[in-house]
Amino acid sequence: MRGNGGESELFDLFSDRRTIRILQETDQTPRSVKELSAICDVSEPTLYRHVNTMLEHDLLQQETEIDTGGNHYTVYE
């Protein structure tokens, strides 16, 4: 784990219902922050902070996808 908060930060992450919901929602289908924000009913900035902490602890992976219009966006799994 790369996070500086160690076990305490990890415990806090798993104490937050959003962590479990994000892991469930990204288990089979990569999701964007916009999708996860709607699913978890929180603002995108709040979700970005949460996702970044999860990335620091290797709980998520991020990928860049390109849609049919050539736009790039990040999804998490």
C-alpha positions in Angstrom: 0.0 0.0 0.0 1.3 3.4 -0.9 -1.0 5.5 1.3 0.7 7.5 4.1 -2.2 7.0 6.6 -1.5 3.3 7.0 -3.9 1.0 8.8 -5.9 3.8 10.3 -6.7 5.4 6.9 -7.5 2.0 5.5 -9.9 1.3 8.4 -11.5 4.6 7.8 -12.0 3.8 4.1 -13.8 0.5 4.9 -15.9 2.2 7.5 -17.3 4.4 4.8 -20.3 2.9 3.0 -19.1 4.6 -0.3 -16.0 2.4 -0.4 -18.1 -0.8 -0.4 -20.5 0.6 -2.9 -17.8 1.8 -5.3 -16.1 -1.6 -5.1 -19.4 -3.3 -5.8 -20.2 -1.0 -8.7 -16.8 -1.3 -10.3 -16.3 -5.0 -9.8 -17.9 -6.1 -13.1 -18.2 -2.8 -15.0 -15.6 0.0 -15.2 -17.3 3.3 -14.1 -16.6 6.9 -14.5 -16.7 9.4 -11.6 -19.8 10.9 -13.1 -21.6 7.5 -13.0 -20.3 6.7 -9.5 -21.3 10.2 -8.2 -24.9 9.5 -9.4 -24.9 6.0 -7.9 -23.5 7.1 -4.5 -25.5 10.3 -4.5 -22.5 12.5 -3.7 -20.9 15.4 -5.5 -18.2 14.7 -8.1 -15.4 16.5 -6.1 -16.3 14.4 -3.0 -16.2 11.3 -5.1 -12.8 12.2 -6.7 -11.3 12.6 -3.2 -12.6 9.2 -2.2 -11.5 7.5 -5.4 -8.0 9.0 -5.2 -7.6 7.7 -1.6 -8.8 4.3 -2.9 -6.2 4.5 -5.7 -3.5 5.2 -3.2 -4.3 2.0 -1.4 -4.5 0.0 -4.6 -8.2 -0.7 -4.1 -9.1 0.6 -7.6 -7.4 0.8 -11.0 -7.9 3.6 -13.5 -8.1 3.3 -17.2 -8.5 5.8 -20.0 -11.3 5.0 -22.5 -12.1 6.7 -25.8 -15.7 7.0 -26.9 -17.0 6.9 -30.5 -16.6 10.7 -30.7 -12.9 10.5 -29.9 -13.4 12.0 -26.3 -11.1 10.6 -23.6 -12.4 9.8 -20.1 -11.2 7.9 -17.1 -13.0 4.9 -15.7 -12.3 2.9 -12.5 -12.4 -0.8 -11.8 
